[in-house]
């Protein structure tokens, strides 16, 4: 399963919104935070809104926010919503495209592996990623403080 640019940006967008649940973010601010061109961020936001993962509010005080609790959103949900469904091989998404699928050892084995991957992606929630991100951010902050202390006379 290839993590496409759309999926990568969708993950960044969702993680950024999840780390700031107390505020709505404008598309301009969000694009800057996730380091994505604004138009592409808007496109991904529209896709995720349509999938029911985020919601957008227009007007003063408007912006983007998660549509439901981060504990109910999985990596699988985000990846499936952000881009067309992906699989290790196209025949796993649509066995009808390959006449060999019923008697192909590779198809059967890749199908087994795909099932494991999908199950794992469904066990990791956005809340899990947010917790990990907070730890990473805190460690980075501590490193910056230590570096600043070492640089000062």
Contact map, one row per residue, 1 for C-alpha under 8 A:
111000000000000000000000000000000000000000000000000000000000000000000000000000000000011110000000000000000000000000000000000000000000000000000000000000000
111100000000000000000000000000000000000000000000000000000000000000000000000000000000011100000000000000000000000000000000000000000000000000000000000000000
111111110000000000000000000000000000000000000000000000000000000000000000000000000000000000000000000000000000000000000000000000000000000000000000000000000
011111110000000000000000000000000000000000000000000000000000000000000000000000000010000000000000000000000000000000000000000000000000000000000000000000000
001111111000000000000000000000000000000000000000000000000000000000000000000000000000000000000000000000000000000000000000000000000000000000000000000000000
001111111100000000000000000000000000000000010000000000000000000000000000000000000110000000000000000000000000000000000000000000000000000000000000000000000
001111111110000000000000000000000000000000000000000000000000000000000000000001100110000000000000000000000000000000000000000000000000000000000000000000000
001111111111000000000000000000000000000000000000000000000000000000000000000000000000000000000000000000000000000000000000000000000000000000000000000000000
000011111111100000000000000000000101000010010000000000000000000000000000000000000000000000000000000000000000000000000000000000000000000000000000000000000
000001111111110000000000000000000000000000011001000000000000000000000000000001100100000000000000000000000000000000000000000000000000000000000000000000000
000000111111111000000000000000000000000000000000000000000000000000000000001001100000000000000000000000000000000000000000000000000000000000000000000000000
000000011111111100000000000000000100000000000000000000000000000000000000000000000000000000000000000000000000000000000000000000000000000000000000000000000
000000001111111110000000000001000100000010001000000000000000000000000000000000000000000000000000000000000000000000000000000000000000000000000000000000000
000000000111111111000000000000000000000000000000000001000000000001000000000001000000000000000000000000000000000000000000000001000000000000000000000000000
000000000011111111100000000000000000000000000000000000000000000000000000000000000000000000000000000000000000000000000000000001001100000000000000000000000
000000000001111111110000000001001100000000000000000000000000000000000000000000000000000000000000000000000000000000000000000000000000000000000000000000000
000000000000111111111001100000000000000000000000000000000000000111000000000000000000000000000000000000000000000000000000000000000000000000000000000000000
000000000000011111111000000000000000000000000000000000000000000011000100000000000000000000000000000000000000000000000000000001100100000000000000000000000
000000000000001111111000000000000000000000000000000000000000000000000000000000000000000000000000000000000000000000000000000000000100010000000000000000000
000000000000000111111111000000000000000000000000000000000000000000000000000000000000000000000000000000000000000000000000000000000000000000000000000000000
000000000000000011111111000000000000000000000000000000000000000011000000000000000000000000000000000000000000000000000000000000000000000000000000000000000
000000000000000000011111000000000000000000000000000000000000000000000000000000000000000000000000000000000000000000000000000000000000000000000000000000000
000000000000000000011111100000000000000000000000000000000000000010000000000000000000000000000000000000000000000000000000000000000000000000000000000000000
000000000000000010011111110000000000000000000000000000000000111110000000000000000000000000000000000000000000000000000000000000000000000000000000000000000
000000000000000010000011111011000000000000000000000000000000011110000000000000000000000000000000000000000000000000000000000000000000000000000000000000000
000000000000000000000001111111000000000000000000000000000000011100000000000000000000000000000000000000000000000000000000000000000000000000000000000000000
000000000000000000000000111111100000010011000000000000000000001100000000000000000000000000000000000000000000000000000000000000000000000000000000000000000
000000000000000000000000011111110000010000000000000000000000000000000000000000000000000000000000000000000000000000000000000000000000000000000000000000000
000000000000000000000000111111111000000000000000000000000000000000000000000000000000000000000000000000000000000000000000000000000000000000000000000000000
000000000000100100000000111111111100000010000000000000000000000000000000000000000000000000000000000000000000000000000000000000000000000000000000000000000
000000000000000000000000001111111111110010000000000000000000000000000000000000000000000000000000000000000000000000000000000000000000000000000000000000000
000000000000000000000000000111111111110000000000000000000000000000000000000000000000000000000000000000000000000000000000000000000000000000000000000000000
000000000000000100000000000011111111000000000000000000000000000000000000000000000000000000000000000000000000000000000000000000000000000000000000000000000
000000001001100100000000000001111111000000000000000000000000000000000000000000000000000000000000000000000000000000000000000000000000000000000000000000000
000000000000000000000000000000111111100000000000000000000000000000000000000000000000000000000000000000000000000000000000000000000000000000000000000000000
000000001000000000000000000000111111110110000000000000000000000000000000000000000000000000000000000000000000000000000000000000000000000000000000000000000
000000000000000000000000000000110011111110000000000000000000000000000000000000000000000000000000000000000000000000000000000000000000000000000000000000000
000000000000000000000000001100110001111111000000000000000000000000000000000000000000000000000000000000000000000000000000000000000000000000000000000000000
000000000000000000000000000000000000111111100000000000000000000000000000000000000000000000000000000000000000000000000000000000000000000000000000000000000
000000000000000000000000000000000001111111110000000000000000000000000000000000000000000000000000000000000000000000000000000000000000000000000000000000000
000000001000100000000000001001100001111111111000000000000000000000000000000000000000000000000000000000000000000000000000000000000000000000000000000000000
000000000000000000000000001000000000011111111100000000000000000000000000000000000000000000000000000000000000000000000000000000000000000000000000000000000
000000000000000000000000000000000000001111111110000000000000000000000000000000000000000000000000000000000000000000000000000000000000000000000000000000000
000001001100000000000000000000000000000111111111000000000000000000000000000000000100000000000000000000000000000000000000000000000000000000000000000000000
000000000100100000000000000000000000000011111111100001000000000000000000000000000000000000000000000000000000000000000000000000000000000000000000000000000
000000000000000000000000000000000000000001111111110000000000000000000000000000000000000000000000000000000000000000000000000000000000000000000000000000000
000000000000000000000000000000000000000000111111111000000000000000000000000000001100000000000000000000000000000000000000000000000000000000000000000000000
000000000100000000000000000000000000000000011111111111000000000000000000000001001100000000000000000000000000000000000000000000000000000000000000000000000
000000000000000000000000000000000000000000001111111111110000000000000000000000000000000000000000000000000000000000000000000000000000000000000000000000000
000000000000000000000000000000000000000000000111111110000000000000000000000000000000000000000000000000000000000000000000000000000000000000000000000000000
000000000000000000000000000000000000000000000011111111000000000000000000000000001000000000000000000000000000000000000000000000000000000000000000000000000
000000000000000000000000000000000000000000000001111111100000000000100000000000000000000000000000000000000000000000000000000000000000000000000000000000000
000000000000000000000000000000000000000000000001111111100000000001110000100001000000000000000000000000000000000000000000000000000000000000000000000000000
000000000000010000000000000000000000000000001001101111110000000111110000000000000000000000000000000000000000000000000000000000000000000000000000000000000
000000000000000000000000000000000000000000000000100111111000000111100000000000000000000000000000000000000000000000000000000000000000000000000000000000000
000000000000000000000000000000000000000000000000100001111100011110000000000000000000000000000000000000000000000000000000000000000000000000000000000000000
000000000000000000000000000000000000000000000000000000111110011100000000000000000000000000000000000000000000000000000000000000000000000000000000000000000
000000000000000000000000000000000000000000000000000000011111111000000000000000000000000000000000000000000000000000000000000000000000000000000000000000000
000000000000000000000000000000000000000000000000000000001111111000000000000000000000000000000000000000000000000000000000000000000000000000000000000000000
000000000000000000000000000000000000000000000000000000000111110000000000000000000000000000000000000000000000000000000000000000000000000000000000000000000
000000000000000000000001000000000000000000000000000000000111111000000000000000000000000000000000000000000000000000000000000000000000000000000000000000000
000000000000000000000001110000000000000000000000000000011111111100000000000000000000000000000000000000000000000000000000000000000000000000000000000000000
000000000000000000000001111000000000000000000000000000011110111110000000000000000000000000000000000000000000000000000000000000000000000000000000000000000
000000000000000010000001111000000000000000000000000001111000011111000000000000000000000000000000000000000000000000000000000000000000000000000000000000000
000000000000000011001011100000000000000000000000000001110000001111100000000000000000000000000000000000000000000000000000000000000000000000000000000000000
000000000000010011001000000000000000000000000000000011100000000111111100000000000000000000000000000000000000000000000000000000000000000000000000000000000
000000000000000000000000000000000000000000000000000111100000000011111000000000000000000000000000000000000000000000000000000000000000000000000000000000000
000000000000000000000000000000000000000000000000000011000000000001111101100000000000000000000000000000000000000000000000000000000000000000000000000000000
000000000000000000000000000000000000000000000000000000000000000001111111100000000000000000000000000000000000000000000000000000000000000000000000000000000
000000000000000001000000000000000000000000000000000000000000000001011111100000000000000000000000000000000000000000000000000011100000000000000000000000000
000000000000000000000000000000000000000000000000000000000000000000001111110000000000000000000000000000000000000000000000000011110000000000000000000000000
000000000000000000000000000000000000000000000000000000000000000000011111110000000000000000000000000000000000000000000000000011000000000000000000000000000
000000000000000000000000000000000000000000000000000010000000000000011111111011000000000000000000000000000000000000000000000011100000000000000000000000000
000000000000000000000000000000000000000000000000000000000000000000000011111111000000000000000000000000000000000000000000111111000000000000000000000000000
000000000010000000000000000000000000000000000000000000000000000000000000111111100000000000000000000000000000000000000000111111000000000000000000000000000
000000000000000000000000000000000000000000000000000000000000000000000000011111110000000000000000000000000000000000000100110000000000000000000000000000000
000000000000000000000000000000000000000000000000000000000000000000000000111111111000000000000000000000000000000000000000010000000000000000000000000000000
000000100110010000000000000000000000000000000001000010000000000000000000111111111100000000000000000000000000000000000000000000000000000000000000000000000
000000100110000000000000000000000000000000000000000000000000000000000000001111111110100000000000000000000000000000000000000000000000000000000000000000000
000000000000000000000000000000000000000000000000000000000000000000000000000111111111110000000000000000000000000000000000000000000000000000000000000000000
000000000000000000000000000000000000000000000011001000000000000000000000000011111111100000000000000000000000000000000000000000000000000000000000000000000
000001100100000000000000000000000000000000010011000000000000000000000000000001111111000000000000000000000000000000000000000000000000000000000000000000000
000101100000000000000000000000000000000000000000000000000000000000000000000000111111110000000000000000000000000000000000000000000000000000000000000000000
000000000000000000000000000000000000000000000000000000000000000000000000000000011111110000000000000000000000000000000000000000000000000000000000000000000
000000000000000000000000000000000000000000000000000000000000000000000000000000111011111000001000000000000000000000000000000000000000000000000000000000000
110000000000000000000000000000000000000000000000000000000000000000000000000000010011111101001000000000000000000000000000000000000000000000000000000000000
110000000000000000000000000000000000000000000000000000000000000000000000000000000000111111011000000000000000000001000000000000000000000000000000000000000
110000000000000000000000000000000000000000000000000000000000000000000000000000000000011111010000000000000000010001000000000000000000000000000000000000000
100000000000000000000000000000000000000000000000000000000000000000000000000000000000001111111000000000000000010000000000000000000000000000000000000000000
000000000000000000000000000000000000000000000000000000000000000000000000000000000000011111111110000000000000000000000000000000000000000000000000000000000
000000000000000000000000000000000000000000000000000000000000000000000000000000000000000011111111110010000010000000000000000000000000000000000000000000000
000000000000000000000000000000000000000000000000000000000000000000000000000000000000001111111110000000000010011000000000000000000000000000000000000000000
000000000000000000000000000000000000000000000000000000000000000000000000000000000000111011111110000000000000000000000000000000000000000000000000000000000
000000000000000000000000000000000000000000000000000000000000000000000000000000000000000001111111100000000000000000000000000000000000000000000000000000000
000000000000000000000000000000000000000000000000000000000000000000000000000000000000000001111111111010000000000000000000000000000000000000000000000000000
000000000000000000000000000000000000000000000000000000000000000000000000000000000000000000100111111000000000000000000000000000000000000000000000000000000
000000000000000000000000000000000000000000000000000000000000000000000000000000000000000000100111111000000000000000000000000000000000000000000000000000000
000000000000000000000000000000000000000000000000000000000000000000000000000000000000000000100011111110000000000000000000000000000000000000000000000000000
000000000000000000000000000000000000000000000000000000000000000000000000000000000000000000000011111111000000000000000000000000000000000000000000000000000
000000000000000000000000000000000000000000000000000000000000000000000000000000000000000000000000011111110000000000000000000000000000000000000000000000000
000000000000000000000000000000000000000000000000000000000000000000000000000000000000000000100010011111110011000000000000000000000000000000000000000000000
000000000000000000000000000000000000000000000000000000000000000000000000000000000000000000000000001111110010000000000000000000000000000000000000000000000
000000000000000000000000000000000000000000000000000000000000000000000000000000000000000000000000000111111000000000000000000000000000000000000000000000000
000000000000000000000000000000000000000000000000000000000000000000000000000000000000000000000000000111111111000000000000000000000000000000000000000000000
000000000000000000000000000000000000000000000000000000000000000000000000000000000000000000000000000000111111100000000000000000000000000000000000000000000
000000000000000000000000000000000000000000000000000000000000000000000000000000000000000000000000000000011111110000000000000000000000000000000000000000000
000000000000000000000000000000000000000000000000000000000000000000000000000000000000000000110000000011011111111000000000000000000000000000000000000000000
000000000000000000000000000000000000000000000000000000000000000000000000000000000000000000000000000010011111111100000000000000000000000000000000000000000
000000000000000000000000000000000000000000000000000000000000000000000000000000000000000000000000000000001111111110000000000000000000000000000000000000000
000000000000000000000000000000000000000000000000000000000000000000000000000000000000000110010000000000000111111111000000000000000000000000000000000000000
000000000000000000000000000000000000000000000000000000000000000000000000000000000000000000010000000000000011111111100000000000000000000000000000000000000
000000000000000000000000000000000000000000000000000000000000000000000000000000000000000000000000000000000001111111110000000000000000000000000000000000000
000000000000000000000000000000000000000000000000000000000000000000000000000000000000000000000000000000000000111111111000000000000000000000000000000000000
000000000000000000000000000000000000000000000000000000000000000000000000000000000000001100000000000000000000011111111100000000000000000000000000000000000
000000000000000000000000000000000000000000000000000000000000000000000000000000000000000000000000000000000000001111111110000000000000000000000000000000000
000000000000000000000000000000000000000000000000000000000000000000000000000000000000000000000000000000000000000111111111000000000000000000000000000000000
000000000000000000000000000000000000000000000000000000000000000000000000000000000000000000000000000000000000000011111111100000000000000000000000000000000
000000000000000000000000000000000000000000000000000000000000000000000000000100000000000000000000000000000000000001111111110000000000000000000000000000000
000000000000000000000000000000000000000000000000000000000000000000000000000000000000000000000000000000000000000000111111111000000000000000000000000000000
000000000000000000000000000000000000000000000000000000000000000000000000000000000000000000000000000000000000000000011111111100000000000000000000000000000
000000000000000000000000000000000000000000000000000000000000000000000000011100000000000000000000000000000000000000001111111100000000000000000000000000000
000000000000000000000000000000000000000000000000000000000000000000000000011110000000000000000000000000000000000000000111111110000000000000000000000000000
000000000000000000000000000000000000000000000000000000000000000000000000011000000000000000000000000000000000000000000011111110000000000000000000000000000
000000000000000000000000000000000000000000000000000000000000000000000000011000000000000000000000000000000000000000000001111111011000000000000000000000000
000000000000000000000000000000000000000000000000000000000000000000000111111000000000000000000000000000000000000000000000011111111000000000000000000000000
000000000000011001000000000000000000000000000000000000000000000000000111111000000000000000000000000000000000000000000000000111111100000000000000000000000
000000000000000001000000000000000000000000000000000000000000000000000110100000000000000000000000000000000000000000000000000011111110000000000000000000000
000000000000000000000000000000000000000000000000000000000000000000000010000000000000000000000000000000000000000000000000000111111111000000000000000000000
000000000000001000000000000000000000000000000000000000000000000000000000000000000000000000000000000000000000000000000000000111111111100000000000000000000
000000000000001001100000000000000000000000000000000000000000000000000000000000000000000000000000000000000000000000000000000001111111110000000000000000000
000000000000000000000000000000000000000000000000000000000000000000000000000000000000000000000000000000000000000000000000000000111111111000000000000000000
000000000000000000000000000000000000000000000000000000000000000000000000000000000000000000000000000000000000000000000000000000011111111100000000000000000
000000000000000000000000000000000000000000000000000000000000000000000000000000000000000000000000000000000000000000000000000000001111111110000000000000000
000000000000000000100000000000000000000000000000000000000000000000000000000000000000000000000000000000000000000000000000000000000111111111000000000000000
000000000000000000000000000000000000000000000000000000000000000000000000000000000000000000000000000000000000000000000000000000000011111111100000000000000
000000000000000000000000000000000000000000000000000000000000000000000000000000000000000000000000000000000000000000000000000000000001111111110000000000000
000000000000000000000000000000000000000000000000000000000000000000000000000000000000000000000000000000000000000000000000000000000000111111111000000000000
000000000000000000000000000000000000000000000000000000000000000000000000000000000000000000000000000000000000000000000000000000000000011111111100000000000
000000000000000000000000000000000000000000000000000000000000000000000000000000000000000000000000000000000000000000000000000000000000001111111110000000000
000000000000000000000000000000000000000000000000000000000000000000000000000000000000000000000000000000000000000000000000000000000000000111111111000000000
000000000000000000000000000000000000000000000000000000000000000000000000000000000000000000000000000000000000000000000000000000000000000011111111100000000
000000000000000000000000000000000000000000000000000000000000000000000000000000000000000000000000000000000000000000000000000000000000000001111111110000000
000000000000000000000000000000000000000000000000000000000000000000000000000000000000000000000000000000000000000000000000000000000000000000111111111000000
000000000000000000000000000000000000000000000000000000000000000000000000000000000000000000000000000000000000000000000000000000000000000000011111111100000
000000000000000000000000000000000000000000000000000000000000000000000000000000000000000000000000000000000000000000000000000000000000000000001111111110000
000000000000000000000000000000000000000000000000000000000000000000000000000000000000000000000000000000000000000000000000000000000000000000000111111111000
000000000000000000000000000000000000000000000000000000000000000000000000000000000000000000000000000000000000000000000000000000000000000000000011111111100
000000000000000000000000000000000000000000000000000000000000000000000000000000000000000000000000000000000000000000000000000000000000000000000001111111110
000000000000000000000000000000000000000000000000000000000000000000000000000000000000000000000000000000000000000000000000000000000000000000000000111111110
000000000000000000000000000000000000000000000000000000000000000000000000000000000000000000000000000000000000000000000000000000000000000000000000011111111
000000000000000000000000000000000000000000000000000000000000000000000000000000000000000000000000000000000000000000000000000000000000000000000000001111111
000000000000000000000000000000000000000000000000000000000000000000000000000000000000000000000000000000000000000000000000000000000000000000000000000111111
000000000000000000000000000000000000000000000000000000000000000000000000000000000000000000000000000000000000000000000000000000000000000000000000000001111
